[in-house]
Amino acid sequence: MKEKQLDGSVKCYVDEDLKQAIALKLLEEIPNFPLEEAEKIAKGEVDGI
């Protein structure tokens, strides 16, 4: 995040609430990751590779 200060300078910082929300969403989506498909891609077992 960028926040303009009274003196005109800009202060950059990490929005911790947003950071936590993103981390939580990523953790919630782990069970939906297509692991078998990713393993096939890693081994080159996908059609056309």
C-alpha positions as CSV (number, residue, x, y, z in Angstrom):
1,M,0.0,0.0,0.0
2,K,1.1,3.6,-0.6
3,E,0.1,6.3,1.8
4,K,0.8,10.0,1.2
5,Q,2.2,11.7,4.2
6,L,1.4,15.3,5.4
7,D,4.8,16.5,4.2
8,G,4.1,15.2,0.7
9,S,6.2,12.1,0.9
10,V,4.9,8.6,0.2
11,K,5.1,5.8,2.7
12,C,4.9,2.2,1.4
13,Y,3.8,-0.6,3.7
14,V,2.2,-4.1,3.6
15,D,-1.5,-4.2,4.5
16,E,-1.4,-7.0,7.0
17,D,-5.2,-7.6,6.9
18,L,-5.0,-8.1,3.1
19,K,-1.9,-10.3,3.5
20,Q,-3.7,-12.5,5.9
21,A,-6.8,-12.7,3.7
22,I,-4.8,-13.8,0.7
23,A,-2.9,-16.4,2.7
24,L,-6.1,-17.8,4.1
25,K,-7.7,-18.1,0.6
26,L,-4.6,-19.9,-0.7
27,L,-4.7,-22.4,2.2
28,E,-8.4,-23.0,1.6
29,E,-7.8,-23.8,-2.0
30,I,-5.0,-26.4,-1.4
31,P,-7.5,-29.3,-1.4
32,N,-8.7,-28.3,-4.8
33,F,-5.3,-28.5,-6.5
34,P,-5.2,-31.1,-9.3
35,L,-2.3,-33.0,-7.9
36,E,-2.5,-36.0,-10.3
37,E,-2.6,-33.7,-13.3
38,A,0.4,-31.7,-12.0
39,E,2.4,-34.9,-11.5
40,K,1.7,-36.0,-15.1
41,I,2.9,-32.6,-16.4
42,A,6.0,-32.9,-14.3
43,K,6.7,-36.4,-15.7
44,G,6.0,-35.2,-19.3
45,E,3.0,-37.7,-19.6
46,V,0.7,-35.1,-21.1
47,D,-0.5,-35.4,-24.8
48,G,1.6,-33.2,-27.0
49,I,4.7,-33.0,-24.9
